[in-house]
């Protein structure tokens, strides 16, 4: 319990994760294919789903003081099943790392007038962030303290610039500049955009003092992040007529703004890598019973993510979000139902919490859970609404 933190400290890291560039990219993608109000309702729908998942997962995490991949062992997935989740989430996070890193590299490359070329720029930026993470979490909170206010300031300045040239009413009623986006796909993109963040809420909420802290942390985080950042990005996409983030920021906030936004990608990417390395080290530990230095794991993941950026994962952004929106949510559904309704692992968790250690017993794997997850994924993927 000595590791519990005041609510606002955890909230800052959480808002940091939500006011990221990825959120802005999502908002711009919505604004490019939807009117303001269509985007608003898509964001509301997606946010409600995210808040429910974050809150329930977060309360379980705060109560047990466990990270997501550990919690999963006693909430339906069992020892080996939980490591599969860790791996699944890590794969998603490596994809995010590649996307954010590509934006970072693109910005740097444009700033230097293409002197490096995109592949070299992406390689350098990816390795730079990997190095930061290997030095641990203390650095992370330090970068969040600078990057969050900086990013918000740029967005604020960008809005000011946009509003100088356009009236809000005109932007709200303006048609969208790009091809149509349906409400179902858009809401799935909103949910998919932060679904990993929602499922890994316990990674942060285990530092919360109680359920009330978790409630405010997730609620404020979701509303400031989703509604705030999305709707602003929608208006800016309408004003600039593009869904490319670097273009939008350059046109509204100039080079200094672009520099700060690029710095914000560093902050979110260190979180991506940090959580991915936790998930994979858990996989190796539970399946092979080997403890491997996390620095090495971080290095390998960082290299894979960097390769993805060089290969052009950024071009597939929409497909990536929809995929996450159907691939990740069944995990949370299973864990929440098992923890709060079936309570199958509760006895072990309650006993071990009294003694301040991890439960010794856990089922090895639960085939029903894996079937339920596969069914959830296929239903989400093939049933269109």
C-alpha positions as CSV (number, residue, x, y, z in Angstrom):
1,X,0.0,0.0,0.0
2,X,3.0,2.3,0.3
3,X,2.9,2.8,-3.4
4,X,-0.6,4.5,-3.4
5,X,-0.7,8.0,-4.9
6,X,-3.0,11.0,-4.6
7,X,-5.8,10.9,-7.2
8,X,-4.5,13.9,-9.2
9,X,-1.1,12.3,-9.8
10,X,-2.7,9.2,-11.4
11,X,-5.2,11.5,-13.2
12,X,-2.3,13.5,-14.8
13,X,-0.8,10.3,-16.2
14,X,-4.2,9.2,-17.4
15,X,-5.0,12.5,-19.0
16,X,-1.5,12.3,-20.5
17,X,-2.5,9.0,-22.1
18,X,-5.8,10.5,-23.4
19,X,-4.7,13.9,-24.6
20,X,-2.2,12.3,-26.8
21,X,-1.6,12.7,-30.4
22,X,-3.4,9.4,-31.1
23,X,-6.6,11.0,-29.7
24,X,-6.1,14.0,-31.9
25,X,-5.5,11.8,-34.9
26,X,-8.8,10.0,-34.1
27,X,-10.7,13.2,-33.8
28,X,-9.3,14.5,-37.1
29,X,-10.2,11.2,-38.8
30,X,-13.8,11.6,-37.5
31,X,-14.0,15.2,-38.5
32,X,-12.7,14.4,-42.0
33,X,-15.6,11.9,-42.6
34,X,-18.4,13.3,-40.4
35,X,-20.2,16.6,-39.5
36,X,-19.6,18.0,-36.0
37,X,-22.8,16.5,-34.4
38,X,-22.3,13.1,-36.0
39,X,-18.8,13.1,-34.6
40,X,-20.1,14.2,-31.2
41,X,-22.6,11.3,-31.0
42,X,-20.0,8.8,-32.2
43,X,-17.6,10.1,-29.5
44,X,-20.3,9.9,-26.8
45,X,-21.2,6.3,-27.7
46,X,-17.6,5.2,-27.8
47,X,-16.8,7.1,-24.5
48,X,-19.7,5.5,-22.6
49,X,-18.3,2.1,-23.5
50,X,-14.8,3.2,-22.5
51,X,-15.9,4.7,-19.2
52,X,-17.8,1.5,-18.2
53,X,-14.8,-0.7,-19.0
54,X,-12.2,1.6,-17.4
55,X,-14.3,2.1,-14.2
56,X,-15.0,-1.6,-13.6
57,X,-11.5,-2.8,-14.5
58,X,-10.0,0.1,-12.5
59,X,-11.9,-0.7,-9.4
60,X,-10.8,-4.3,-9.6
61,X,-7.2,-3.1,-10.1
62,X,-7.3,-0.7,-7.2
63,X,-8.9,-3.2,-4.9
64,X,-6.4,-6.0,-5.6
65,X,-3.4,-3.7,-6.3
66,X,-2.6,-5.8,-9.4
67,X,-1.7,-4.9,-13.0
68,X,-4.0,-6.1,-15.8
69,X,-1.9,-9.1,-16.9
70,X,-1.7,-10.4,-13.3
71,X,-5.3,-9.7,-12.5
72,X,-6.4,-11.8,-15.5
73,X,-5.0,-14.9,-13.8
74,X,-7.8,-14.8,-11.3
75,X,-10.5,-13.3,-13.4
76,X,-11.3,-16.0,-15.9
77,X,-8.1,-16.5,-17.9
78,X,-6.0,-18.6,-15.6
79,X,-2.2,-18.6,-15.5
80,X,-1.5,-19.4,-19.2
81,X,-4.6,-17.6,-20.5
82,X,-3.6,-14.3,-18.7
83,X,-0.2,-14.4,-20.5
84,X,-2.0,-14.7,-23.8
85,X,-3.9,-11.4,-23.0
86,X,-0.6,-9.8,-22.0
87,X,0.7,-10.8,-25.5
88,X,-2.4,-9.6,-27.3
89,X,-2.3,-6.2,-25.6
90,X,1.4,-6.0,-26.2
91,X,0.8,-6.6,-29.9
92,X,-1.7,-3.7,-30.0
93,X,0.7,-1.5,-28.1
94,X,3.5,-2.3,-30.5
95,X,1.2,-1.2,-33.3
96,X,0.4,2.1,-31.5
97,X,4.1,2.6,-31.0
98,X,4.7,2.2,-34.7
99,X,1.9,4.7,-35.6
100,X,3.0,7.3,-33.1
101,X,6.6,6.9,-34.0
102,X,5.8,7.4,-37.7
103,X,4.1,10.7,-36.8
104,X,7.1,11.7,-34.7
105,X,9.5,10.8,-37.5
106,X,7.4,12.5,-40.2
107,X,7.5,15.7,-38.2
108,X,11.2,15.6,-37.6
109,X,11.8,14.7,-41.3
110,X,9.7,17.7,-42.5
111,X,11.4,20.0,-40.1
112,X,14.8,19.0,-41.6
113,X,13.4,19.3,-45.1
114,X,13.8,15.6,-45.7
115,X,17.5,15.6,-45.1
116,X,17.3,12.3,-43.2
117,X,14.5,10.7,-45.2
118,X,11.6,9.0,-43.4
119,X,13.1,5.5,-42.9
120,X,16.2,6.9,-41.1
121,X,14.2,9.4,-39.1
122,X,11.8,6.7,-38.0
123,X,14.7,4.5,-36.9
124,X,16.3,7.2,-34.9
125,X,13.1,8.4,-33.2
126,X,12.1,4.8,-32.3
127,X,15.5,3.9,-30.7
128,X,15.5,7.3,-28.8
129,X,12.2,6.5,-27.1
130,X,13.2,2.9,-26.4
131,X,16.3,4.2,-24.6
132,X,14.1,6.5,-22.4
133,X,11.9,3.6,-21.4
134,X,14.8,1.3,-20.5
135,X,15.7,3.9,-17.8
136,X,12.4,3.4,-16.1
137,X,9.2,5.0,-15.0
138,X,10.6,8.0,-13.0
139,X,11.5,9.6,-16.3
140,X,7.9,8.9,-17.6
141,X,6.3,11.1,-14.9
142,X,8.8,13.8,-15.6
143,X,8.0,13.8,-19.4
144,X,4.3,13.8,-18.6
145,X,4.6,16.9,-16.5
146,X,6.1,18.8,-19.4
147,X,4.3,17.2,-22.4
148,X,0.7,17.4,-21.1
149,X,0.6,21.1,-20.5
150,X,2.6,21.7,-23.7
151,X,0.3,19.7,-25.8
152,X,-2.8,21.4,-24.4
153,X,-1.2,24.8,-25.0
154,X,-0.6,24.0,-28.6
155,X,-4.2,22.8,-29.1
156,X,-5.4,25.9,-27.3
157,X,-3.3,28.1,-29.6
158,X,-4.5,26.1,-32.6
159,X,-8.1,26.7,-31.7
160,X,-7.4,30.4,-31.3
161,X,-5.9,30.6,-34.8
162,X,-8.8,28.6,-36.3
163,X,-11.4,30.8,-34.6
164,X,-9.7,33.9,-35.7
165,X,-10.5,32.9,-39.3
166,X,-13.7,30.9,-38.9
167,X,-16.8,31.2,-36.7
168,X,-17.6,28.2,-34.5
169,X,-21.1,28.1,-35.9
170,X,-19.8,27.9,-39.4
171,X,-17.4,25.0,-38.6
172,X,-20.1,23.2,-36.6
173,X,-22.5,23.3,-39.6
174,X,-19.9,22.9,-42.3
175,X,-20.0,19.6,-44.3
176,X,-17.2,17.2,-43.7
177,X,-14.3,17.5,-46.2
178,X,-13.7,13.7,-46.8
179,X,-15.6,10.5,-47.7
180,X,-18.5,9.5,-45.4
181,X,-18.0,7.6,-42.2
182,X,-20.9,5.7,-40.6
183,X,-21.9,6.1,-37.0
184,X,-21.2,2.4,-36.2
185,X,-17.7,2.4,-37.7
186,X,-16.9,5.8,-36.0
187,X,-18.1,4.7,-32.6
188,X,-16.0,1.5,-32.9
189,X,-13.0,3.7,-33.9
190,X,-13.5,5.9,-30.8
191,X,-13.8,2.8,-28.5
192,X,-10.9,1.1,-30.3
193,X,-8.8,4.2,-30.1
194,X,-8.5,3.9,-26.3
195,X,-9.7,0.4,-25.6
196,X,-6.3,-0.9,-24.7
197,X,-6.0,2.1,-22.4
198,X,-9.3,1.1,-20.8
199,X,-8.4,-2.5,-20.4
200,X,-5.0,-1.7,-18.9
201,X,-6.6,0.8,-16.4
202,X,-5.4,-1.4,-13.5
203,X,-1.8,-0.7,-14.5
204,X,-2.5,2.8,-13.2
205,X,-5.5,2.3,-10.9
206,X,-3.5,-0.1,-8.6
207,X,-1.8,3.1,-7.4
208,X,-5.3,4.7,-6.5
209,X,-6.3,4.9,-2.8
210,X,-9.9,3.7,-3.3
211,X,-12.8,3.2,-5.7
212,X,-13.9,6.9,-5.5
213,X,-10.4,7.9,-6.8
214,X,-10.8,5.4,-9.6
215,X,-14.2,6.8,-10.5
216,X,-13.0,10.4,-10.8
217,X,-9.8,9.5,-12.5
218,X,-11.5,7.5,-15.2
219,X,-14.4,9.9,-15.6
220,X,-12.4,13.2,-15.8
221,X,-9.8,11.4,-18.0
222,X,-12.4,10.1,-20.4
223,X,-14.4,13.3,-20.8
224,X,-11.4,15.7,-21.0
225,X,-9.6,13.3,-23.4
226,X,-12.4,12.0,-25.6
227,X,-14.9,14.8,-25.8
228,X,-12.4,17.6,-25.3
229,X,-9.7,16.5,-27.7
230,X,-12.0,14.8,-30.3
231,X,-14.3,17.7,-30.8
232,X,-11.5,20.2,-31.1
233,X,-9.8,18.0,-33.6
234,X,-13.1,17.7,-35.6
235,X,-13.3,21.5,-35.8
236,X,-9.7,21.8,-36.9
237,X,-10.1,19.1,-39.5
238,X,-13.1,21.0,-40.9
239,X,-11.2,24.2,-40.9
240,X,-8.0,22.9,-42.6
241,X,-9.8,20.3,-44.7
242,X,-7.4,17.5,-43.9
243,X,-7.1,14.5,-41.6
244,X,-3.3,14.6,-41.5
245,X,-2.2,15.7,-38.0
246,X,1.2,17.2,-39.0
247,X,-0.5,19.3,-41.7
248,X,-3.3,20.5,-39.3
249,X,-0.9,21.5,-36.5
250,X,1.6,23.2,-38.9
251,X,-1.2,25.2,-40.5
252,X,-2.8,26.3,-37.2
253,X,0.1,26.5,-34.7
254,X,3.2,26.7,-36.8
255,X,6.6,25.0,-36.2
256,X,6.8,25.5,-32.5
257,X,3.4,23.9,-32.1
258,X,4.5,21.0,-34.3
259,X,7.6,20.5,-32.2
260,X,5.6,20.3,-29.0
261,X,3.1,17.9,-30.5
262,X,6.0,15.7,-31.7
263,X,7.3,15.8,-28.1
264,X,3.9,14.6,-26.9
265,X,4.3,11.4,-29.0
266,X,7.4,10.6,-27.1
267,X,5.5,10.7,-23.8
268,X,2.7,8.4,-25.0
269,X,5.1,6.0,-26.7
270,X,7.1,5.5,-23.6
271,X,3.8,4.4,-21.9
272,X,3.1,2.0,-24.8
273,X,6.5,0.4,-24.6
274,X,6.4,0.3,-20.8
275,X,3.1,-1.6,-20.7
276,X,4.0,-3.8,-23.7
277,X,7.2,-4.9,-21.9
278,X,5.2,-5.7,-18.7
279,X,2.8,-7.9,-20.7
280,X,5.5,-9.8,-22.6
281,X,7.6,-10.4,-19.5
282,X,4.5,-11.9,-17.8
283,X,4.0,-14.2,-20.8
284,X,7.6,-15.5,-20.7
285,X,7.4,-15.8,-16.9
286,X,4.2,-17.8,-16.8
287,X,4.7,-20.0,-19.9
288,X,8.4,-20.8,-19.7
289,X,8.9,-20.0,-16.0
290,X,11.9,-17.8,-16.9
291,X,12.5,-14.3,-15.6
292,X,14.1,-12.1,-18.3
293,X,15.6,-8.7,-17.8
294,X,12.9,-6.2,-18.8
295,X,15.4,-3.9,-20.4
296,X,16.1,-6.5,-23.1
297,X,12.4,-7.1,-23.7
298,X,11.8,-3.4,-24.0
299,X,14.7,-3.1,-26.5
300,X,13.3,-5.9,-28.7
301,X,9.8,-4.5,-28.7
302,X,11.1,-1.0,-29.5
303,X,12.9,-2.4,-32.5
304,X,9.8,-4.3,-33.8
305,X,7.7,-1.1,-33.4
306,X,10.3,0.9,-35.2
307,X,10.3,-1.5,-38.1
308,X,6.5,-1.2,-38.3
309,X,6.7,2.6,-38.7
310,X,9.3,2.3,-41.4
311,X,7.0,-0.2,-43.2
312,X,4.2,2.3,-43.2
313,X,1.7,1.3,-40.5
314,X,0.5,4.9,-40.4
315,X,-1.3,4.5,-43.7
316,X,-3.5,1.8,-42.2
317,X,-4.7,3.9,-39.2
318,X,-8.5,3.5,-39.6
319,X,-8.3,-0.3,-40.1
320,X,-6.0,-0.6,-37.1
321,X,-8.6,1.3,-34.8
322,X,-11.5,-0.8,-36.0
323,X,-9.5,-4.0,-35.4
324,X,-8.7,-2.9,-31.9
325,X,-12.3,-2.0,-31.3
326,X,-13.4,-5.6,-31.8
327,X,-10.2,-7.5,-30.8
328,X,-9.7,-6.1,-27.3
329,X,-13.2,-5.4,-25.7
330,X,-14.1,-9.1,-25.2
331,X,-11.1,-9.4,-22.8
332,X,-12.6,-6.7,-20.5
333,X,-16.0,-8.3,-20.7
334,X,-14.8,-11.6,-19.6
335,X,-12.7,-10.2,-16.7
336,X,-15.5,-8.0,-15.4
337,X,-18.1,-10.7,-15.5
338,X,-15.7,-13.2,-13.8
339,X,-14.6,-10.7,-11.1
340,X,-17.9,-9.0,-10.2
341,X,-20.5,-11.6,-11.1
342,X,-19.1,-15.2,-11.1
343,X,-16.4,-14.3,-8.5
344,X,-14.6,-17.6,-9.2
345,X,-11.2,-16.3,-8.2
346,X,-12.4,-14.1,-5.4
347,X,-11.6,-16.5,-2.6
348,X,-7.9,-16.8,-3.5
349,X,-7.6,-13.0,-4.0
350,X,-9.3,-12.2,-0.7
351,X,-7.2,-14.6,1.3
352,X,-3.9,-13.5,-0.3
353,X,-4.7,-9.8,0.0
354,X,-5.0,-10.2,3.8
355,X,-1.5,-11.7,3.8
356,X,-0.1,-9.1,1.4
357,X,1.1,-11.5,-1.3
358,X,-0.1,-13.1,-4.6
359,X,-2.4,-16.1,-4.4
360,X,-0.5,-19.4,-4.8
361,X,-3.4,-21.1,-6.7
362,X,-4.6,-20.2,-10.1
363,X,-6.3,-22.3,-12.8
364,X,-3.9,-23.0,-15.6
365,X,-6.2,-22.1,-18.5
366,X,-9.9,-21.9,-19.0
367,X,-10.9,-23.1,-22.5
368,X,-14.5,-21.6,-22.2
369,X,-12.9,-18.2,-21.7
370,X,-10.9,-18.5,-24.8
371,X,-13.9,-19.7,-26.8
372,X,-16.0,-16.8,-25.5
373,X,-13.3,-14.3,-26.5
374,X,-13.0,-15.7,-30.0
375,X,-16.8,-15.6,-30.4
376,X,-16.8,-12.0,-29.2
377,X,-14.2,-11.1,-31.7
378,X,-15.8,-12.7,-34.7
379,X,-19.2,-11.3,-33.8
380,X,-17.8,-7.9,-33.6
381,X,-15.8,-8.3,-36.8
382,X,-18.5,-9.8,-39.0
383,X,-21.8,-8.3,-37.7
384,X,-22.1,-4.8,-39.1
385,X,-24.7,-2.3,-37.8
